[in-house]
Amino acid sequence: MLRIAVQSKGRLFEDTMTLLSEAGIKISGSKRTLLVQSTNFPLEVLYLRDDDIPASVASGVADLGIVGANEYEERQEDAEVIRPLGFSKCRLSLALPKAVDYKGLEWFNGKKIATSYPNILKNFMQSKGIQSDIHVITGSVEISPGIGLADAIFDIVSSGSTLVSNNLNEVEVVMKSEALLIGNKQMSEEKKEILQEFLFRIEAVKNAEDKKYVMMNVPSEKVNDVVSALPGAKSPTVMPLATEGWNSVHTVIDEKSFWTIIGKLKELGAEGILVLPIEKMIY
């Protein structure tokens, strides 16, 4: 049985539960308890505060954890990163009042900076040769300059709306963060076998992200041109239709380039284009 520590609430919790669900792992959501076992996979979920997850994994209380890279770097615990997960993306940035005429990092020399991430900030400032007074705050960091507690802040930024509402400007991005799957370094061989099955499922889900399955009807004389224009996972599937002179072409397309490619396909004579979502992709 694998035990995975996950954040007990917030956006990271929601994204983690979505991933587990898409991987076919059923977790009871009827009532929240500290430890919940899956009904169809040898895995149990331990709900914790995000800043407790790295230590729980490093100590072996949990075998795995899903945590933001920001918390992993800040806590400096002896757990290994198994893979990035690509969701719950944000950044750690320096921000200061809009009225400040900011010219560069030298501005922070001798300034007081409020943050919940003192280790990351300290390492960054040392690497840049900047001497600042780091003031540790847990929660509501963004109000610090407005009440005279600090000259600037170092905090998580997602959309930037919190900074705007507190009359702050983001001036330096120090670190980009996303969810990480981390693991205990002393995991038993039995648990590693379960982990491989867990990773297999995650890979199938992640491979399908931002992908579309596309089917289209193409005149036989245009098939080679259409196939050349397709950036599919491998060679597209081409099948003759009952109507002579026509073929059905099937492929997978990245959503980010979808509309550009579809336009080219129509110009090349593709018709009856059908686009379907993909749940899993196994290579």
C-alpha positions as CSV (number, residue, x, y, z in Angstrom):
1,M,0.0,0.0,0.0
2,L,1.4,3.4,-1.0
3,R,0.6,6.5,1.1
4,I,0.5,9.8,-0.7
5,A,0.4,13.1,1.1
6,V,-1.7,15.8,-0.6
7,Q,-2.8,19.3,0.3
8,S,-6.0,19.3,2.3
9,K,-7.6,22.2,0.5
10,G,-7.1,24.9,-2.2
11,R,-6.3,24.8,-5.9
12,L,-3.6,22.2,-5.5
13,F,-6.0,19.9,-3.7
14,E,-8.6,20.2,-6.5
15,D,-6.0,19.6,-9.3
16,T,-4.6,16.6,-7.4
17,M,-8.0,15.0,-7.0
18,T,-8.7,15.5,-10.7
19,L,-5.5,13.7,-11.6
20,L,-6.2,10.8,-9.3
21,S,-9.7,10.5,-10.8
22,E,-8.5,10.6,-14.4
23,A,-5.9,7.9,-13.5
24,G,-8.9,5.7,-12.4
25,I,-8.1,5.9,-8.7
26,K,-11.3,6.2,-6.7
27,I,-11.0,8.2,-3.4
28,S,-14.1,8.7,-1.2
29,G,-15.2,12.3,-1.2
30,S,-18.3,11.9,1.0
31,K,-16.4,12.9,4.2
32,R,-13.0,14.3,4.8
33,T,-10.8,12.5,7.2
34,L,-7.1,12.6,7.7
35,L,-6.4,9.3,5.9
36,V,-8.6,7.8,3.1
37,Q,-7.9,4.6,1.3
38,S,-8.7,4.1,-2.4
39,T,-11.4,1.6,-3.2
40,N,-9.7,0.2,-6.3
41,F,-6.0,0.8,-6.1
42,P,-3.4,0.1,-3.3
43,L,-3.0,3.7,-2.4
44,E,-4.2,5.8,0.6
45,V,-4.4,9.6,0.7
46,L,-3.0,11.5,3.7
47,Y,-4.4,15.1,3.9
48,L,-1.9,17.7,5.2
49,R,-1.0,21.3,5.1
50,D,1.1,22.0,2.0
51,D,4.1,23.0,4.1
52,D,4.0,19.7,6.0
53,I,4.1,17.5,2.9
54,P,7.9,17.6,2.2
55,A,8.8,16.6,5.8
56,S,6.2,13.9,5.9
57,V,7.7,12.3,2.7
58,A,11.3,12.7,3.8
59,S,10.6,11.1,7.1
60,G,8.6,8.2,5.7
61,V,5.3,9.1,7.2
62,A,4.2,9.2,3.5
63,D,5.7,7.4,0.6
64,L,4.8,10.1,-1.9
65,G,3.6,13.7,-1.9
66,I,2.1,16.1,-4.3
67,V,3.4,19.6,-3.5
68,G,4.3,22.9,-5.1
69,A,7.9,23.3,-6.2
70,N,7.9,26.5,-4.1
71,E,7.2,24.5,-0.9
72,Y,9.6,21.7,-1.9
73,E,12.5,24.2,-2.4
74,E,11.6,26.2,0.7
75,R,11.5,23.3,3.1
76,Q,14.8,21.8,1.9
77,E,13.8,18.3,3.0
78,D,15.6,15.1,1.9
79,A,12.9,13.8,-0.5
80,E,13.4,13.2,-4.2
81,V,11.5,14.7,-7.1
82,I,9.9,11.9,-9.1
83,R,8.3,14.1,-11.8
84,P,6.8,17.5,-12.4
85,L,3.0,17.3,-12.9
86,G,2.3,20.4,-15.0
87,F,-0.6,21.9,-13.0
88,S,-1.0,24.5,-10.2
89,K,1.5,26.7,-11.9
90,C,2.5,30.0,-10.3
91,R,5.6,32.0,-9.6
92,L,7.4,33.5,-6.7
93,S,8.0,37.2,-7.3
94,L,9.3,40.4,-5.6
95,A,6.7,43.1,-5.6
96,L,6.7,46.7,-4.2
97,P,4.3,49.7,-4.1
98,K,3.4,51.2,-7.5
99,A,4.6,54.6,-6.4
100,V,8.2,53.3,-6.1
101,D,10.5,54.2,-9.0
102,Y,12.2,50.8,-9.4
103,K,15.5,50.8,-11.3
104,G,16.8,47.3,-10.5
105,L,17.6,44.7,-7.8
106,E,20.0,47.2,-6.1
107,W,16.9,48.9,-4.8
108,F,16.4,46.1,-2.3
109,N,19.7,46.7,-0.5
110,G,18.9,47.6,3.1
111,K,15.1,47.2,2.4
112,K,12.7,45.1,4.6
113,I,11.0,42.4,2.6
114,A,8.0,40.4,4.0
115,T,7.7,36.8,2.9
116,S,6.6,33.3,3.8
117,Y,9.5,31.9,1.8
118,P,12.6,33.2,3.6
119,N,15.0,30.4,2.4
120,I,14.3,30.9,-1.3
121,L,14.5,34.6,-1.0
122,K,17.7,34.5,1.1
123,N,19.4,32.2,-1.5
124,F,18.3,34.4,-4.3
125,M,19.5,37.7,-2.7
126,Q,22.9,36.1,-1.8
127,S,23.4,35.0,-5.4
128,K,22.8,38.5,-6.5
129,G,24.9,40.2,-3.8
130,I,22.0,42.0,-2.3
131,Q,21.7,42.6,1.5
132,S,18.1,42.8,2.6
133,D,16.2,42.5,5.9
134,I,13.9,39.4,5.4
135,H,10.8,39.6,7.6
136,V,9.0,36.3,7.9
137,I,5.2,36.4,7.8
138,T,2.7,33.6,7.5
139,G,-0.4,34.7,5.5
140,S,-1.5,38.0,4.1
141,V,2.0,39.0,3.0
142,E,0.6,41.4,0.4
143,I,-0.7,43.9,3.0
144,S,2.7,44.4,4.6
145,P,3.8,47.5,2.6
146,G,0.4,49.1,3.0
147,I,0.6,49.0,6.8
148,G,4.3,50.0,7.0
149,L,5.5,46.5,8.0
150,A,7.8,46.1,5.0
151,D,9.1,48.0,2.0
152,A,8.3,45.1,-0.4
153,I,7.1,41.5,-0.5
154,F,8.2,38.2,-1.9
155,D,5.2,36.0,-2.5
156,I,3.3,33.6,-4.8
157,V,1.7,35.2,-7.9
158,S,-0.8,33.5,-10.1
159,S,-3.0,36.0,-11.9
160,G,-1.6,39.1,-10.3
161,S,-5.0,40.3,-9.1
162,T,-4.0,40.2,-5.4
163,L,-1.1,42.5,-6.2
164,V,-3.2,44.9,-8.1
165,S,-5.8,45.1,-5.3
166,N,-3.0,46.0,-2.9
167,N,-1.5,48.6,-5.2
168,L,1.7,46.6,-5.8
169,N,3.9,46.0,-8.8
170,E,5.6,42.7,-9.6
171,V,9.2,43.7,-10.4
172,E,11.2,40.5,-10.4
173,V,10.3,36.8,-11.0
174,V,12.6,34.7,-8.8
175,M,11.1,31.2,-9.4
176,K,8.5,29.5,-11.4
177,S,6.6,26.8,-9.6
178,E,4.3,23.9,-10.4
179,A,3.1,20.7,-8.7
180,L,5.7,18.0,-8.1
181,L,5.3,14.4,-7.3
182,I,8.0,13.7,-4.6
183,G,9.0,10.4,-3.0
184,N,10.7,8.9,0.0
185,K,14.2,7.8,-0.8
186,Q,14.0,4.6,1.3
187,M,10.8,3.2,-0.4
188,S,10.6,-0.6,-0.3
189,E,10.8,-2.7,-3.5
190,E,7.1,-3.7,-3.0
191,K,6.1,0.0,-2.9
192,K,8.3,0.8,-5.9
193,E,6.3,-1.7,-7.9
194,I,3.1,0.0,-7.0
195,L,4.7,3.3,-7.8
196,Q,5.5,2.1,-11.3
197,E,1.9,1.3,-11.9
198,F,0.9,4.7,-10.5
199,L,3.4,6.5,-12.8
200,F,2.1,4.5,-15.8
201,R,-1.4,5.8,-15.2
202,I,-0.2,9.4,-14.6
203,E,1.8,9.2,-17.9
204,A,-1.2,8.1,-19.8
205,V,-3.2,11.0,-18.4
206,K,-0.5,13.6,-19.0
207,N,0.3,12.4,-22.5
208,A,-3.4,13.1,-23.5
209,E,-3.3,16.7,-22.2
210,D,-3.9,19.3,-24.8
211,K,-4.4,16.7,-27.5
212,K,-7.3,16.2,-29.9
213,Y,-8.2,13.2,-32.0
214,V,-9.0,14.3,-35.5
215,M,-10.8,12.4,-38.3
216,M,-11.4,13.8,-41.8
217,N,-12.5,12.7,-45.3
218,V,-9.8,13.4,-47.9
219,P,-9.8,12.9,-51.7
220,S,-7.4,10.1,-52.6
221,E,-5.2,12.4,-54.7
222,K,-4.8,14.8,-51.8
223,V,-3.9,12.2,-49.1
224,N,-0.2,12.6,-49.4
225,D,-0.5,16.4,-49.2
226,V,-2.7,16.1,-46.1
227,V,-0.4,13.6,-44.4
228,S,2.6,15.8,-45.0
229,A,0.8,18.7,-43.2
230,L,-0.1,16.6,-40.2
231,P,2.2,16.7,-37.1
232,G,0.6,13.6,-35.5
233,A,2.1,11.4,-32.8
234,K,3.2,9.0,-35.4
235,S,2.1,8.2,-39.0
236,P,-1.6,9.0,-39.4
237,T,-4.1,6.3,-40.1
238,V,-5.4,6.2,-43.7
239,M,-8.4,4.1,-44.5
240,P,-10.4,3.9,-47.8
241,L,-14.1,4.9,-47.7
242,A,-17.0,3.1,-49.3
243,T,-17.2,6.0,-51.8
244,E,-14.5,5.5,-54.4
245,G,-11.8,8.2,-54.5
246,W,-12.1,9.1,-50.9
247,N,-10.2,8.2,-47.7
248,S,-10.6,8.7,-44.0
249,V,-7.5,10.1,-42.3
250,H,-7.2,9.9,-38.5
251,T,-4.5,11.6,-36.4
252,V,-3.7,13.3,-33.1
253,I,-3.0,17.1,-33.0
254,D,-1.8,19.4,-30.2
255,E,-4.5,21.9,-29.3
256,K,-2.1,24.8,-29.3
257,S,-1.6,24.4,-33.1
258,F,-5.0,23.0,-33.8
259,W,-6.6,26.0,-35.6
260,T,-3.6,26.7,-37.8
261,I,-3.4,23.0,-38.9
262,I,-7.2,22.7,-39.5
263,G,-7.1,25.7,-41.8
264,K,-4.3,24.1,-43.9
265,L,-6.2,20.8,-44.0
266,K,-9.4,22.5,-45.4
267,E,-7.3,24.3,-48.0
268,L,-5.9,20.9,-49.1
269,G,-9.4,19.5,-49.6
270,A,-10.2,17.8,-46.2
271,E,-13.9,17.6,-45.5
272,G,-16.2,16.4,-42.7
273,I,-13.5,17.1,-40.0
274,L,-14.5,15.6,-36.7
275,V,-12.6,16.5,-33.5
276,L,-12.8,14.4,-30.3
277,P,-11.2,14.8,-26.8
278,I,-8.6,12.3,-25.7
279,E,-8.8,10.9,-22.1
280,K,-5.6,8.7,-22.1
281,M,-2.6,8.1,-24.4
282,I,-0.4,5.1,-23.8
283,Y,2.9,4.9,-25.8
